[in-house]
Amino acid sequence: MTYRLLIALLWGIAIPLTLIAQQPAGIDPAVSARLDRGEAAEWLIVLRTRAALGQAARFAEKDVKGQFVFEQLREAARRSQAGVIRLLDRAGAPHQAFRIVNVIRTRGDAELAAALIRHPEVQALIPDPVVALERPSSAAPSLRPREDIEWGIRQIGAEQVWKLGFRGQGVVVAGQDTGYEWEHPALKEQYRGWNGSQADHNYHWHDAIRELNPLNNDSTSNPMNNPCGLDSPVPCDDDDHGTHTMGTMVGDDGQGNQIGLAPDARWIACRNMERGWGMLSTYLECFQWFLAPTDLQDENPDPARAPDVINNSWRCPGIEGCTPANWTLMEQAIDHVRAAGIVVVASAGNSGNACGTVNAPPAIFEGSFSVGATRSDDTIASFSSRGPVVADSSFRLKPDVAAPGVGVRSSVRGGEYASLSGTSMAGPHVAGLVALLLSANPELRGQVERIERILEETAKPMQDDQNCGNLSGQAVPNAVYGYGRVDALAAVERALELTSLREGAAGTPAVRVFPNPAGRRLFISGEDMSGPVHFRLFSSGGQLCARRQWSGRGAWMEALELDLPAGMYLYRLDTPRGSRHGKLLLR
């Protein structure tokens, strides 16, 4: 536990554990049906105790948020699961306990189910549904010659962000998917477990696939058909899908294949599907690992190694067993990692083009930042799912934004490249963009709502003739594009503007440097400093380009005329209240 977190807890930002409303314990009909036939069944034991995480919002720093949320969840699970685990041990039942949500996975018969449902901590027994990957389609052959920088990167303006010096440096992105080929030339140097000479997969990779999926006939008929096996100690992809999505986030082989939005970011990953077949428990396990990555023995969790953003290019539809009975668990998991300061990006789905087709977790949830897919002509893809969300009767607006998702060229297994289409390809563009934002303004790290608001407010507004319920396609946001197609340059410029403000003791700006980006004129204003203020502007190489001094007494504002080349500059302000540094973009 960090010193700051300990002090906060001692000051009364406590670790309360709350109970949900006491409801009669129940067995889901899908579990009951198997038990009634005398079959053993797998199920998830849902416990009543919930950790109270509302106080996490009071912490500004992401690492402190993460530690706080982790401690809360671990304590809630420890206190409430002990009696249930003792019951399972006495029965000789296998079990896997979770803390990201308060559930335990087990297998047993009707006698065990009856004993569990009588336990005062048990709320329900629900199935652990098996889910098939919604596979993207291969793109039609393109008449365009291959470009070193892929079209999606150019279209949303990421190349221009690179020219400002922001390429994702200092940021960690994550993905849970079919796995990842870590030694792919476009991914190896960006893998956090690679130091340039040797690999260490502890805290950088986790495999949640511990058993063959019963519905994947290819694997159950011959386990050797899965090239990764089970519980792989090294990053491995058994399907291509995961490797492709990671390439769009960070890929660059240094040989002309610039496929990723944030090539200087580092990545970590979790495999949640076995040849494209996942389970609710494998998705939960990956969310749990991202909250506090562990070593390869799944021990010694460390929230300080958590990623800044997680890409989720998968969905769990009702036809495959994800229903309101278990939606709550996945939504809780997303809310918990979000409370820890991690952005959760989710692909909207490929069930378009009718209204209400954003209809499956995780895209339907309020806490997921959901992404639709656009074409190279900046129009919506026909397959891209539309809102609003009717599946849970919330009618919330989805998707949140849109991004390139048709004919996206990225990495696949064997060191190769391929073009695929789907919202699975759009989501990674947004996850990579989050990395660009954070490299431009590290102070945004952990500020999930602010990051999402920047992406929405700076998106290119897009309209459509399709109306969905009360949501007019001519309004922005709408149920087709959300707030619009993301704009990387505009988003990064907005992030840089935020660095120009520093909150004073009374919550008002003490000093403001604006506009940012600036043209030939720059303004600096502030409140009474009761002493001199010194301003200096430096080039990115450290050369002094401009300086000014004024009294700093009373309310003041100074205008500086700048005759400097466009680019990124650094400034320093020295005042009686201290010094501050910032970045300034000149156009």
N, C-alpha and C positions, 0 to 999 in steps of 0.2 A: 504494500500500500504506500502510495507516495506521501511525502510530508504534507503537501498542500491538501490532499484529500483527507488525511488524518485530522488536520486542523479543522477542515470544514465539518467533518463528522462530529468533532468535539464541540463545535459551535452550534450544533443542533440541526445540521443538514443530515438527519439521521437515516437509518436504514429500516424504515418501517416495513413490515410485512402485512399485507392485507388479505382478507378472504373475500372471494367473490360471493355474490348473493348465494345463500345456501339453497341449492336445488336438489331435488331427489336424484340420487345416482341412477344412471341408466346404461343399458347396453345397446349400442347401435344395431339396427335391424340386420345390417349386413354381417355383423359378427354373430348375432343370435342365430341367423339362418344356418351358418356352418356348425355352430355348437349343437343346434337341434338335430342335425344330421349325424351327430356323433363324431364330427371331424375336429381335429385339433386346428386351431386358428391363430394367426398372428394378429395382434392388436396393439393399439397405443392406449396406455393408461393415462387418462387426463386427471391431474391432481387439482385440488381446489385453491391452494395457496398461490398468490401472485405477488411478485416483487413490485414495490412502488418506485417508479423511476422518474416521476415528475420533477424531482429536484435536479436531475441531470442538466436541465436547461439553464441552471444558475451558473454552471461552470463555462468559462469562455474557451479554455484550451481543450483541444480534442483529446489529448492523452489523459487529462483528468476526467473528462466525460467518460471515456472508455473504461478507465479503472473503476469509476463509481458504478457504472452499469454492471460491469462484470462482478464486482463484489456483491451488489444487490442480488443478482440472479443466482450466484453461487450459494449465497446464504439461504435464499428462499428454497432452493432445491435441497440443500443439506438438511434443513430442519424438517421439511415436509415429506421427503422421500424415504427416510430411514426405515420407518415402520413397514412401508409397502415392500421395500427391498428385502427386509427380513422375512416377510411372508413368502416372497418369490424364492428366496434361498431355501426355505424349509420345504417348499414344493419341488425344488430341483428345476425350476423354470429358468431358461436363459433370459437375460434381460440386458437392455442398454438404456442407461439413464441420461437424460438431457437436462441442460440448464438454460439454454437459449429460450425455451419454453418449458414449463413444468410438466413433462411427460416422461413415461418410461415405456419402452418397446419390449414386448414379451411374446411368448407363444404358450398356449396351453389349451386345456379342455374345459368343459362346462363346470366341472367341480372347482377348478381354479378361478374361473370367471365369477362364480357365485361367491367365493371367499373374498375376492378383490372388491366386488361391488358393495360388500358390507363394510369395508374399511372406511372409517370416517373421513380420511383424506382423499378418497377416490370420488371424482365427480362423474366420470364416464369411461366406457371402453369403446373405442372407435376403431375402424379399420385403418390399415396403412396402405393406401391405394397405390397401385402400380400405374405409372404414367409413361406414355410413349412420346418421344421427341417429335415436335412438329417440324418436320424437315424442310429446309429451304430448297428452292428449285435451282437447277443449273441455269445460268443466264444464256440467252440467245447469243450466238456469235456476234461480236461487235465489229463494225467496219472501221472503227477508230484504231489506229496503232496504239500499242501499249505505251503509256506514259510513265516516266520514272516516278512522278507523284500522281497518285490515283485521283480520278475525277471527283470523288466525294470530298477528298481533302481540299482540293482547289475550290469546289463549289461553295463550301461553307466558310472559306476564308482562312483555313488553318495555316496555309503556306505563308500568308501575310503575318500571322502571329509568330511563326518561326523567325521571320526577318527581324522581329522586335527582340529576339533572344529568348523567347519562351517556348520550350519544347517538352514540358512536363517534368523538368528536373526537380528533384526533391519530393516527388509524389509517388505513391504506391497505388497501383490499380489492381483489381482482383477480378477473377471470373470463376463461376461454378458452371460446369458444362460436362461434355463427354471426355474431358481430359485435355492435355496440352503436350505437344511435342516440344520439349524445352530446348532441344539442341537444334531446332530449325534455325537456319542462318539468320532469319529475320527476327528471331525471338531470344536467342541465347544470350547476347550481351545485355539484354534488358531484364533478364530473369534475376530476381533478388538473391537467389541461391547460388549465383555464379559470380566469383570475384575476379574473373579474368584468367585464372589459372586452374582453379578447381571448384567443384560443386559441393555444397552442403544443403541438403534438402530440408533439414530441420527448420521449422517455422515458416517455410516458404511453399510447402506442398502438403496436401492432405488428400487421401483417397477414402471416400465414404462408401465405396463398393466393397463390401465384405462377404457377399454371397451372390451366386448367380441368380439372375432374375427369372422367376418361374414362367413368365410369359415370353421370354426371349428364346424361342425354340432353337435358334442357331447356336446359342451358348449352352443351353441345357443338354442338347444332343451331343455336343462335343465342347467341353470347356476350353480346349486349346484354340477354338475359333476366336476367343477374345485375346487379342495380342497383348493386353495389359495384365491379364490374370486378375487376381483379387488383392486388395489392400497393397497396391504397388508402392514400394518405397521410393520410387523416382517418378517424376512427372511423366505421364504417358497418356496418349489419346487413342481411343479405340474406334473413332468414328470420323475424324476430320473437322467436325463442327466446332469444337472448342478451339482448336488451333487456328481456325479461320477467324473466329471472333477476336481472339487475342491479337492477331496480326493487325486488325483494324484499329485496335487501341494503341499499340506500341511498336508495330513492326517496322524494321528497317535493317536490311542486310549489309548496308554500306557499299553495295555494288549496284545501286540503281533501283532497287525495289523498295521504294518509299511508300509503304502501304498503311502506316499507322499515324494516327492523329498526334500522339505524344511520344515520339521515339526516344526521348531521354528519361521517361518515367521508368520505374521498375515494376515488375509484376509478380504476384503470387497467385496460387490457384488451388481449386478443390474439384475432384471428379465426383459428380453427383448422379451420373447415369452410366449404365452398363450396356454398351452398344445401343445407346439411344433410349434405354428403359430406365426410368428413375422411380423412386418411391418418396412419399411424403417424408419419411424418416431420413432419407439420404439428403434431401434438400435442407431439412432442419439441421442435420449434422454439419453441412457446409456453412450455413449461417452461423452456427455455434463456433466453428473453427475460426471464421473470419473475425468474430468479436474478440477472440483472444487466441491467436495461433499457438500451436503446440509443437513439441518435437515429434519425431517420427513414431514414438511410442504413445502418442496422444497424451502426453503428460507435460507438466510445467507450463500451463497456459500463460501467455504474456500479452495483455491488452495493448501495450505500447507498440507491438508489432502489427497491429491491425491496419488494414488498408484504408485509403481515403474514399474509394468508390468501388462498388461491386457491380459488374455487369451480369445480367440474368437473361440470357437468350433462350428461354424455355417457358412452357406454360403447362398448367395442370387443369384440364377441362373436366366438366362434370361427367361426361361420358366415360372417362377413365377413372372415376372414383373420387375426384375432388369436389366435395359438396359443402354446403354451409356447416355441416357437422365438423369438418376439419379445416375449412377456410380460416377459422379463428386462430388456429395454431400458427399457420403460416403468416397471417397478418401480425400476430404478436411478435413473431421472430423478426419480421421486417421492422416493426416499430421499435424493437429493442436495439437492433444494430443502428437504426437511425438516431435513437436517443444517444448512442455512443459517438455520434458525429460522423457517421459513414453514409454517403449518398448511395441509394439503391436504385439502379437503372434497370428497367424491365422492358422487354420487347412487347409491343401491343398485341401481336398475334397476326396470323395470316388468314383470318376468316372473313375478310371483307368481300363485297363492298357494301353490304347492308348496314343500316344503323343498328346499334346495340351489339355489335360483334366483338367489342372488347369485353369478353365475357368469362375470362378465366384468370385465376391467380398465376403469377403475382401482379399482373398488369392492372387488375381492377382495384387494387387497394389505394387508399389515400396516401399512404407512405411510400408507394412506389412512384418513381418518375418514369412514366410510360412513354414509349417512342413509336410513332408510326413511320412508314417507309415512303420515301419519295424517289422519283426517277431522275435521270440526268437532265431532263427538260424542266425540272423543278415542279412537277405535278405529282399528285399522290399516286402510289402504286395501286392497281386494281385490287390486289390481295390484302392490302393494309386494313386492319380492323378499324371500325369506327365506333365512336361512343354514341350516346352516353352509356354508363354502366347500368344495365337493367337487371343483371343476374342477381344482385343482392338488393334490388329495389332502392338503391341509393341515388340513382340517376346522376351520379357525379360525372363531371366532364373528364373524358379521356379520349384520345391520348393527350399528354401534356404538351408535347412538341413532336416534330417530325424531323427525319434526317435521311441521308442517302441510303437506299436499301435495295436497289435493283442493279444487277450486274456489277456487284462489288468484288473486286479482285483482292485476294488476300492469301495468306499462307495456309497450306494443308500438309498432311503428313508426307514423309519422304523428302522433305526439303523443297517441296514443289509449291506451285501457286495455282489458284483456280478462282473463277468468278461464280458467285452464288447470289441468289435473290431471296429476300425475306426480311421481316422486321428483325430477325436475328442478326442481320447485317447492319440495320439502322441503329440499334441500341448501342453497340460498341463505339459508333461515332460520338455519341453523347457522353459515354463514359470517358473516352479519350479527351473530349472537350473539357470535362471537369478537371482533368489533370492539367490542361493548359491554363485554366483559370487559377488553379492553386499555385502553379509555378509563377504566374504573374503577380499574385497577391497571396502569399502564404498565410496572412492573417485571416483569410477566409476558411482555413482548414478547420473542419468540425462544425462549421456554420451551415448546416444542411439547408434550412429554409432560405437563407440568403443566397446560397449558390443556386438553388432551384429558381428563385425569383429573378436572378440575373439572367438565367437561360431563357426564361419565359419573356421577360420584358425586352430582351434584345433580339429575340427571334424575328426573322423576316415574316411579316404578317402575310398569311396565305388565305385565300377565300375559295369557296367552291359553291356550285349550284345545288349541292345536296343539303337538304334541311333534315335534321333529326329531332323530332319532337319540337320542343320550344327553342332548340339551338339552330339558329339560322346559319347557313353556310357562308353568308355574306358578313356575318359578325366575326369578330376576333376577341376571344378564342371561339373555335367551333369544334364540332365533333369529328371532323375529318383530319385537320392538321393540328388541332389544339391551338397553341399560341403562334404556331408557324414553324417554318423550317429554321433550325438553329443557325446562328451566325457567329462563328468563332471570333472574328475580329471585333465585332460590336460587343460581344460578351467580355472579352479581355479588356477592351477599353473601359467598359463599365467597372470591371474589377479594379483597374488602375485608378479610376476616379475615387474609389472608396479609400485608397491609401492616402488621399489628400486630407482626410479628416482625422482629427484626434479629439476624443471626448475629454472635456474639462471636468473638473470636480462636480460642477452643477449640472453636467449632462449637455452642455452647449459646446460648440466647437471652439477650441482655444486658438487654433491656427488653421487657416484654410489656404491651400495652393490650388488655383483653378484658372482656366479649365484644364482638364487632364484627360485626353490629349489636348495640346495647345498649339496655336499657330504662332504668329510673330509677337503676340502680346500675352503676357502672363501676369496674373494678379495674385497678391498675397495679402491676406487680411487676418485680423485677430483682435482680441480684447486687450485690455490694459496689462502690459507686462511689467510696468514700473521699472523699466530699464532697457538697455539697447538690445536690438534684434539684429543678428547677422545672418545673411542668406548667401550661400555659395552654390553654384551649379557646376557639375563636372560631367565630362564625357564618360561613356561606358569604360574607357580606358584609363580614367582617373585624371584627365587634364582639366584644369580649372578653366571654365568657359565664361562665367559671369559671377559678379559678386555685388552685394548691396548691403548697406547698413542704415538703420533708422532708429529713432528713439524708442519706439515701442510703448509710448505712453498714451493713455486714452484708447478709444476705439480707433483703429488705424487700417488703412488699405494702401498698398503700394502697387504701381503698375510698372512692369519691366518690359522694355522693347528688346526682342531677341532677334538677332540675325545669324541664325545657326542652321546647319544642315538638319534635315529630318532624321529622326532616330531616337534611341532611348538614352536618357540622361539621368543622372543621380543628383539629388540636392541634399543639402544639409542646412538646418536651421538651428542656430544657437540662441537661446533666450535665457532670461533669469530663471525660468522654470525648468530649464534643462534643454537637452538637444534632441532632435529627431531627424530621421533620414527618410527619404522617399524616392520613388521612381517617377520620372516625368517623360511622357511621350510627346515629341514634337513632330508635327506633320509638315 
